[in-house]
Amino acid sequence: MTETETTKRELPNNADPVVDYTTAAARPGTLRGDASLEIQTRQAQQLVYGRRKTEDKEHITGLVRFGMNMKRVWASAGRNDPYADWALLRIEETLTQARKKINKMRQETEQLLENAAVGVEIDVAHSLEPVRVPLQFANAYGYMGAYLISDYDQLVCTILTARFIGLLPSNKSTKSLHNTATLIRHAFGLSSLWKFTLVTRNDVRNNTPMALKAKEAMSMMGELPQKIIDGSKRAQIAPEISVSNVTDVGEKGTEVANSDDEK
């Protein structure tokens, strides 16, 4: 066998032998990209950096800490932690619901501006010096939080414009902004309810000491739903469960799958 024939036999990944070794063996590096969030209002900016706990004020989870929390939740969901999977599902649903409510309110306020008066055109106010916040998160949830803040930022601009030109009373606009900001704080705050425990679905099924400790630590989250325990319900955006951690066996003796069919 010639040297050329030997090289072609050893091409990685069963590559077609018509290609050269370098083409088949070289691997692209890690993907990198830049992302940022443009902030127009102080109200939205506050939701980015949150607030530390003081003697007279409670801690508020901002976007930055939310992203950090979600990195740990995501990693643990991939290690078969049912509480982490449940946290992902609850947070995903809460983020989605909050975006729908905020965008509905923005559309209603924009309609007010459009119907202000015949012949009067009103542009939504914007910042002359917006703040650009760099975004670098370990998974999709941090970016989903950023989308929510961006929606809220646009809502604030629209509501403040409507208030300034007399289409919204001050008390109503203040209440609307407070209520929508609360939706975001609640969504971000859910990420702080989850605690790192190393528990797995197998622990929960067998009611091991690890499971009992996890249940106590996660008491704020309530009782784990059965569909979360058996893995039949997961967030639409969730990590694949590591093969090394899929050792659980369900009630019917079938291994719990980690495919998209679980979601």
N, C-alpha and C positions, 0 to 999 in steps of 0.2 A: 504493500500500500504506500503510495507516495505521500510526501509531507502535505501537499495541497489537499489530498483526499482526507487525511487525518484531521486537518484543521476544520474542513467542512463538516465532518462527522461531529465535531465538538462544538458546533455553533450552539449558543444558549437558546433556551425557550423554543427548541425545535424549529428554529428559523429555516426558511427556504435556503438551500445551499447555493443559490445563485448570488446571494449577497456576500459581502466580505465580513470578516470577523468583527471589525470595529463597528460597523453599522448595526450588527446584531447585539453586540455586548455593551456598547456605550449606554449610559443611563442619564436622562435629563436630571438636572438638579431640582431642588425644592422650589415650588412655585412661590413667588412673592408678588404682592401688588399693593398699591397705596389706596387708602380709603379715608375719607374725612366727613365730618358732619358740620354743616354751616348753621350757626345759631344766630337768629335775629333778635331774640328777646331774653330778658333777664329771667323770666319765668321758666323758660326752657333750659337755660343755662344751669339753673339751680337743680334741675333734675339730672343733669350730667354729673355734677360733683357731690350731690347728696349733702348730708349733715352728720357731723359726729355727735355722739351723745354727750349731754352736759347735765348738770344738776337739775335744771328745770326744763330740758327739752330732750325728747326721744331721738334716737338714731334714725336717720332716713337713708335707705339704700339708694344711691345714685347709679347712673349708668356704668361708671367705671368699676365700682364694687360689684355690681350685678354681673358684669362680664367676668370678673375674677371668680365669683361664686359659681357661675355656670360652667367654668372650666373644670371645677372639681366635681360638680354634679354629673356632667357629661362623661368624665372619665370613669366615675363609679357606676354609671348606668351601663357602660361597656364591660364592666366587671361583674355584671349580673346582680347589682344591688337593686332590689325592687323599690325601695324608698326613693332612690335616685330616679328610677324610671317614672315613678308616680309624680315626683317633683317636675320632671320634664313635661309630662302630660298636662299637669295643672297650669304650669307657667305658659306653655304653648297656647292653651285654650284662653287663658286670661289676657295674654298679649293680643290675640286675635280679636277677642271681644272688645277690648279697649280701643283698638284701631278702628273698628267698625263704628263705635259710638262717637269717637272723636271726629272721624271723617263725616259722619252724618250731621253732626253739629256744625262743622265747618261749611258743608254744602248749604245748610239752612241759613247760615249767617251770610254767605256769599249771595244767596238769593235775595236777602234783605237789601244788600248793597245794589244789586242789579235793578231792584224795583223801587229805589229811593225816590226818583222823580223823573218824569219825561224830560229828556234832553240833558240830564245830569249824569256824567260819567265819573265814577269814583274808583280810583286805584287803591288796592290794599296797601297799607303802609308797610315799609320795610326799613331795615337798619342801614344807615349810611356806612357803618363800620361793623359788619357781622364778624362773629368769632368763628374761627375754623378749628374744630377739634379733631385731631388725628385719631383714627380708629384702627385698633389692632387686637382682634379677639381670637380666641382659640377655637371657636365653633360658631355656628350660625346664630345662636341665641343673643349674643352681644350685639350683632348687627340688627337683629329683629327689634331689640330694645332701642337702637338708634333710629330705626324707621319710625317707631312710635313717638319718640321725642321730636323728630322732624315734623310729623303730622301735627303734634301738639303746638309746635312753634308756629306753624302756618295758621292754626286755629287762633292762637293768641293775637297774631297780627290782624286777622280778620275781625275778631271780636273788638279789639281796641280801636280799630278803624270805625266800626259801626257805632261804638260808644262815643267817639270823638265827634262824629257828624250827627249825633242825636237820634240814631236808630235803635239804640239799646240803652235802657236806663242803667245807671252805675251799679246798683245793687244786683241786678240780674246778670250783668256781665261778670261781676266779681264772683258770684255764685257759680256760674258756668265754668270759669277758669279754675276755681277751687275744686269743683267736682271732677273735672277731667284730669287735673293733676293728681288727684287722689287715686284715680284708676291706674295711673302709671306707677305711683309709689307702691300701690298694692301689688301690682305685677312684679316689680323689682323686689319687693319685700319677701315674696314667696321663696325666693332663692336662699334667704337666710334661715328658713325653717328647717331645711335639710342639714343633717349633721353627718360627718364622716364616721362610719362605724365598721367598715369591712364586712358587713352582713351580706349574705347571698340569699337567693330564693330557696336554696336547699336548707339553709338555716331556718328560714321562716316556716317552711313546710314541716320540719322536724322539731320546731319549737326549742331550738338549742339555747344554751345560755347567751350566746352571741345575739340571737334573735330577741331574747327578752330584754337585753341591754339596749338594743336598737329601738325596740318598741317604746321603751321608757324615754330614750333620747329624742324620739320623733313624736312624742305625745301631742305636740302642737299640730301635727299633720293629721291626727286621727287614726282610725282603723284602716289598715291596708285593704283595698277592694280585692276580691278574689281574682278578678280578671287581670289585675296587676301581678298578683302572686304567680298565676299560672302562665303569665307572659302573653296572653291572648289579646291584650290591649296595651298599646304603646303610643307615644307621641308620633306624629307623622314625621317629624324630624328627630331622629334618635340614632345613636351609634349602634353599629353591629356589636353583638355580644361576643367577646373574645372566645374563640374555640376552647381555649384552656379552661374557661370558666363555665362552659356549658356542660355541666356534669349532672345537672338535675334531671330527675325522672318524674314525670307527671303521674297522676292517679291511674291512668290507663296503661302505664308502662312505656310511654313514648317520650323520647327526649324532647325537651322544650326547644323549639326552633328559634333561630335568630334571624330569620329572613324577613323581608318586607311584609309577608303575609300576617305577621304578628301585629302590625300596626293597626 
